Amino acid sequence: MRDGWCGEPIAWARVGDPVTGREWTEHGWVTVTDRLSPAEAVRKYGPITELVVGFESVTYGETKFVARLRPASSV
């Protein structure tokens, strides 16, 4: 899965890895085995340069990630 704002990978599924959760997409529920952690984002994109709580976005270096709304029943 990719972030809807910047297009960078934020979650993925690997065959054989344990399932850690699910994400809602335009195609329905998708199983994920791993997600981009804040520590990994700092290593890959740089330190946090902007955090917007009301809009739910965080910018690591020059790369902005935006949270999307999920159904209340999401895991």
PyRosetta script that sets phi, psi and omega in degrees:
from pyrosetta import init, pose_from_sequence

init()
pose = pose_from_sequence("MRDGWCGEPIAWARVGDPVTGREWTEHGWVTVTDRLSPAEAVRKYGPITELVVGFESVTYGETKFVARLRPASSV")
pose.set_psi(1, 147.1)
pose.set_omega(1, -179.8)
pose.set_phi(2, -120.3)
pose.set_psi(2, 149.9)
pose.set_omega(2, 176.6)
pose.set_phi(3, -62.9)
pose.set_psi(3, 135.9)
pose.set_omega(3, -178.0)
pose.set_phi(4, -69.3)
pose.set_psi(4, -17.8)
pose.set_omega(4, -178.8)
pose.set_phi(5, -91.9)
pose.set_psi(5, -55.8)
pose.set_omega(5, -173.9)
pose.set_phi(6, -99.8)
pose.set_psi(6, -15.9)
pose.set_omega(6, 178.4)
pose.set_phi(7, 82.0)
pose.set_psi(7, 3.2)
pose.set_omega(7, 179.7)
pose.set_phi(8, -79.4)
pose.set_psi(8, 151.3)
pose.set_omega(8, 179.2)
pose.set_phi(9, -64.8)
pose.set_psi(9, 134.9)
pose.set_omega(9, 179.2)
pose.set_phi(10, -125.8)
pose.set_psi(10, -18.5)
pose.set_omega(10, 178.3)
pose.set_phi(11, -156.3)
pose.set_psi(11, 153.0)
pose.set_omega(11, -178.6)
pose.set_phi(12, -155.7)
pose.set_psi(12, 169.0)
pose.set_omega(12, 177.2)
pose.set_phi(13, -128.6)
pose.set_psi(13, 132.1)
pose.set_omega(13, 176.6)
pose.set_phi(14, -120.1)
pose.set_psi(14, 130.4)
pose.set_omega(14, 179.5)
pose.set_phi(15, -58.8)
pose.set_psi(15, 130.1)
pose.set_omega(15, 178.6)
pose.set_phi(16, 94.2)
pose.set_psi(16, -18.5)
pose.set_omega(16, 177.9)
pose.set_phi(17, -82.2)
pose.set_psi(17, 151.0)
pose.set_omega(17, 178.9)
pose.set_phi(18, -67.3)
pose.set_psi(18, 142.1)
pose.set_omega(18, 179.5)
pose.set_phi(19, -73.8)
pose.set_psi(19, 130.9)
pose.set_omega(19, -180.0)
pose.set_phi(20, -107.9)
pose.set_psi(20, -12.6)
pose.set_omega(20, -179.6)
pose.set_phi(21, 171.4)
pose.set_psi(21, -170.4)
pose.set_omega(21, 178.1)
pose.set_phi(22, -134.8)
pose.set_psi(22, 153.3)
pose.set_omega(22, 176.7)
pose.set_phi(23, -130.7)
pose.set_psi(23, 143.3)
pose.set_omega(23, 177.1)
pose.set_phi(24, -88.3)
pose.set_psi(24, 130.6)
pose.set_omega(24, 176.4)
pose.set_phi(25, -128.3)
pose.set_psi(25, 177.3)
pose.set_omega(25, 176.7)
pose.set_phi(26, -64.2)
pose.set_psi(26, -14.1)
pose.set_omega(26, 179.0)
pose.set_phi(27, -100.4)
pose.set_psi(27, 4.1)
pose.set_omega(27, -177.8)
pose.set_phi(28, 107.1)
pose.set_psi(28, -164.7)
pose.set_omega(28, -179.1)
pose.set_phi(29, -71.6)
pose.set_psi(29, 137.1)
pose.set_omega(29, 178.2)
pose.set_phi(30, -124.0)
pose.set_psi(30, 131.2)
pose.set_omega(30, 177.3)
pose.set_phi(31, -79.3)
pose.set_psi(31, 139.2)
pose.set_omega(31, 177.4)
pose.set_phi(32, -124.5)
pose.set_psi(32, 149.7)
pose.set_omega(32, 177.5)
pose.set_phi(33, -110.9)
pose.set_psi(33, -13.2)
pose.set_omega(33, 179.0)
pose.set_phi(34, -161.8)
pose.set_psi(34, 157.2)
pose.set_omega(34, 179.3)
pose.set_phi(35, -133.5)
pose.set_psi(35, 157.9)
pose.set_omega(35, 174.0)
pose.set_phi(36, -69.4)
pose.set_psi(36, 121.5)
pose.set_omega(36, 178.9)
pose.set_phi(37, -88.5)
pose.set_psi(37, 159.5)
pose.set_omega(37, 175.2)
pose.set_phi(38, -57.0)
pose.set_psi(38, -39.3)
pose.set_omega(38, 179.1)
pose.set_phi(39, -64.0)
pose.set_psi(39, -41.5)
pose.set_omega(39, 177.7)
pose.set_phi(40, -65.6)
pose.set_psi(40, -38.8)
pose.set_omega(40, 178.8)
pose.set_phi(41, -63.1)
pose.set_psi(41, -41.0)
pose.set_omega(41, 177.9)
pose.set_phi(42, -62.9)
pose.set_psi(42, -44.4)
pose.set_omega(42, 179.1)
pose.set_phi(43, -62.6)
pose.set_psi(43, -40.4)
pose.set_omega(43, -174.4)
pose.set_phi(44, -82.8)
pose.set_psi(44, -40.0)
pose.set_omega(44, -171.2)
pose.set_phi(45, -113.0)
pose.set_psi(45, -17.7)
pose.set_omega(45, -178.3)
pose.set_phi(46, 113.2)
pose.set_psi(46, 174.1)
pose.set_omega(46, -177.8)
pose.set_phi(47, -66.7)
pose.set_psi(47, 162.7)
pose.set_omega(47, 178.1)
pose.set_phi(48, -65.2)
pose.set_psi(48, 126.3)
pose.set_omega(48, 178.8)
pose.set_phi(49, -111.3)
pose.set_psi(49, -15.6)
pose.set_omega(49, 176.9)
pose.set_phi(50, -157.0)
pose.set_psi(50, 137.7)
pose.set_omega(50, 176.6)
pose.set_phi(51, -133.9)
pose.set_psi(51, 121.0)
pose.set_omega(51, -179.4)
pose.set_phi(52, -118.6)
pose.set_psi(52, 107.4)
pose.set_omega(52, -174.3)
pose.set_phi(53, -72.3)
pose.set_psi(53, -47.6)
pose.set_omega(53, -177.9)
pose.set_phi(54, -61.9)
pose.set_psi(54, -36.8)
pose.set_omega(54, -180.0)
pose.set_phi(55, -92.0)
pose.set_psi(55, -9.1)
pose.set_omega(55, -179.1)
pose.set_phi(56, 54.4)
pose.set_psi(56, 61.8)
pose.set_omega(56, 175.5)
pose.set_phi(57, -133.6)
pose.set_psi(57, 154.9)
pose.set_omega(57, 175.2)
pose.set_phi(58, -140.8)
pose.set_psi(58, 137.2)
pose.set_omega(58, 178.1)
pose.set_phi(59, -112.0)
pose.set_psi(59, 122.6)
pose.set_omega(59, 174.5)
pose.set_phi(60, -102.9)
pose.set_psi(60, 114.9)
pose.set_omega(60, -175.8)
pose.set_phi(61, 61.8)
pose.set_psi(61, -115.0)
pose.set_omega(61, 178.9)
pose.set_phi(62, -105.7)
pose.set_psi(62, 0.3)
pose.set_omega(62, -173.6)
pose.set_phi(63, -102.3)
pose.set_psi(63, 117.3)
pose.set_omega(63, -177.4)
pose.set_phi(64, -98.0)
pose.set_psi(64, 130.7)
pose.set_omega(64, 176.2)
pose.set_phi(65, -113.7)
pose.set_psi(65, 137.8)
pose.set_omega(65, -178.5)
pose.set_phi(66, -124.2)
pose.set_psi(66, 128.5)
pose.set_omega(66, 177.3)
pose.set_phi(67, -70.0)
pose.set_psi(67, 143.4)
pose.set_omega(67, 175.7)
pose.set_phi(68, -107.9)
pose.set_psi(68, 157.2)
pose.set_omega(68, 178.3)
pose.set_phi(69, -73.7)
pose.set_psi(69, 141.3)
pose.set_omega(69, 178.4)
pose.set_phi(70, -124.6)
pose.set_psi(70, 153.8)
pose.set_omega(70, 176.8)
pose.set_phi(71, -60.7)
pose.set_psi(71, 149.6)
pose.set_omega(71, -177.8)
pose.set_phi(72, -58.8)
pose.set_psi(72, -25.2)
pose.set_omega(72, -177.3)
pose.set_phi(73, -86.9)
pose.set_psi(73, 6.1)
pose.set_omega(73, -177.0)
pose.set_phi(74, -69.0)
pose.set_psi(74, 155.1)
pose.set_omega(74, -179.9)
pose.set_phi(75, -99.4)
pose.dump_pdb("model.pdb")
